[in-house]
Amino acid sequence: MQKILIIEDEVDIAELISFNLQRNQFDTITAHDGLDGLNKALSVKPDFIILDLMLPGMDGISVNRELKRDPRTRNVPVIMLTAKAQTEDRITGLESGADDYLTKPFSPKELMLRVQAVIKRTSTTRSGTVLELGPFKFDKNTLNFYLDEQIVDLTSTEFKLMIFLCERVNAPQDRSTLLREVWGYSDDVHSRTLDTHMKRLRKKLEPHANYLETVRGVGYRITDEPVA
């Protein structure tokens, strides 16, 4: 059974999430403040984390940043929960390294679909061995990404996004295809999610960010002949 850590300060919401996950054959652990959640993540090393944005002691953004800094948890997928519907709050969550977000109130069914979609794209990425393209190297078994032979920390979603583009080098991928294949979304309403990930990826790919091109009116592509 895959182990999911739920970091949520509202006990009734945490219990509801735990109940529905257990019904779907997941093992669950709960924490009700940020520091306790971080400590449990580092000691238990869960397969997945559901993380609330507004937490006592240590907020969800700070918790997620610490998770992504630590080699024990940097590749653990994270869905962030937020009661705030503002776009900037969602973008901040994604920029901290979250793989997806869900705005409260949400249905248990929607949460399960999001969890299953993230798990699917993470497990799919793990198949195969090594892919190399220019300065990029992917180890699909360990989910390690290397830039000029130096390891670079990518989230599982960033890894999947990069490898999806690199396996289709020079071929523009439209926004709908990327949102469907990488996130499992069926429409373009989450376009800001894609743009936020691309912005963050470009920073991590320096000084080779020019390999990742925006194709105006279409989407994005990885090229093997970047413009200087």
Sequence and secondary structure as in RCSB ss.txt:
>XXXX:A:sequence
MQKILIIEDEVDIAELISFNLQRNQFDTITAHDGLDGLNKALSVKPDFIILDLMLPGMDGISVNRELKRDPRTRN
VPVIMLTAKAQTEDRITGLESGADDYLTKPFSPKELMLRVQAVIKRTSTTRSGTVLELGPFKFDKNTLNFYLDEQ
IVDLTSTEFKLMIFLCERVNAPQDRSTLLREVWGYSDDVHSRTLDTHMKRLRKKLEPHANYLETVRGVGYRITDE
PVA
>XXXX:A:secstr
  EEEEE S HHHHHHHHHHHHHTT EEEEESSHHHHHHHHHHH  SEEEEESS SSS HHHHHHHHHHSTTTTT
S EEEEES   HHHHHHHHHTT SEEEESS  HHHHHHHHHHHHHHHHHHTSS EEEETTEEEETTTTEEEETTE
EE   HHHHHHHHHHHTTTT  EEHHHHIIIII  SSSTTHHHHHHHHHHHHHHHTT GGGEEEETTTEEEE SS
   
